[in-house]
Amino acid sequence: MTNTIVIAGAGHAAGQVVATLKQKKFAGRIVLLGDEPFLPYQRPPLSKRYLAGALDAERLHFKPAAFYDADNISVHLNTRVNRIARDERSVHTDAGRTFAYDKLVLALGSRVRRIPIADTGLAGIHYLRDISDVDSIRREIAAGRKVVIVGAGYIGLEVAAVCRELGLDVTVVEMADRVMSRVVAPEVSSFYQQQHEKHGVRFLLSAGLKAFHGASRVTAVEIDNGDTLPADFVIIGAGILPNCELAEQAGLAIDNGIIVNDQCQTSDADIYAVGDCTMHPNGIYRRQVRLESVHNALEQAKTAACNLCDDELHYSQVPWFWSDQYDLKLQIAGLSAGYDETIVRGNPADRKFACLYLKDGVLIAADAVNAPREFMQAKTSIAAREVIDLGASVELR
């Protein structure tokens, strides 16, 4: 019998584990351990509406505080788990506390990829991962100030859009030769770069960082061709890394994430893992994947919670992601890695189109820009491993 479930981590996935356990009327004890001072909250708005000041911190919460006011739920914030003792079936914290478990859920999430040359001690150099990071950046924002954004992925471009709308002077530095190069085709990259440039964003592509300059505070960014960019502050978006060190130290199977099965069990049957930190099987793509997405975090959390309640559930879904930049909504269905052909449906000039990714004629992914119907159709077709008729015409409504 499972009497106590301990959840290490208090992010979006952890909040969903608690919510599903409550929905399933789990009668045992739930212990939630989070290293931030906040209850589980949504991260996607951080680089969008929260950064823009259009959303307050309370509205970020996954559930209101009263949701956790139950006799069988115990929440411990500012509590960092530093060791899993599998032989004792317990976790240990930095503060010296020990929490025993019957089942353990690792919702450890991920952390920003740090750039060594940014560790200068200069004020004004920021990463963006949590509420505290964004609060620090918001104090920097004022019309006319110069911001250099390092990285042209989702986060970098979302932040660039917000900063331009707030009247800042924005320069984006990117090592790759095009924006969002890891996740979209050249056609989509070109479209987004053009849209940002129309809003006044400057791009330096194929550009590496050389140094940050300033006395006590950053005043300039030097890139590898010797050019120096004046900067009132800097925001770095260089990707994220899975938090799997705890699991590795405990002897769990690791491979670019905590390895789990389609029920979210790790190599220890009493320990589950969910969200950004997991490497899991995807039946549609027939391979192991690690996903950095809210959809994956929520669905894995539901899967783990159901199985913890002996309601057997196997996770296999089409991954999907989204990004809001200006008035453009990019919705991505599937995983495009390994594609050998693309088809653009609709006209990018109309700011409403879709880019379909095929491998051996089978649809494996789609990017839909302001085209929700095409996005929904693509999700269905990807799940069915549908062969696409290259001559077919699809009207976007």
PyMOL commands that set and color helices and strands:
alter all, ss='L'
color gray80, all
select helices_A, chain A and resi 12-23+44-47+57-60+65-68+116-118+131-138+154-165+186-198+245-249+275-277+294-308+348-350+372-383
alter helices_A, ss='H'
color red, helices_A
select strands_A, chain A and resi 4-8+29-33+73-76+81-85+90-93+98-100+103-106+110-112+125-127+146-150+169-173+202-204+209-213+220-223+228-230+233-236+240-242+258-259+271-273+278-282+287-289+320-325+328-334+341-347+352-359+362-369
alter strands_A, ss='S'
color yellow, strands_A
deselect
rebuild
show_as cartoon
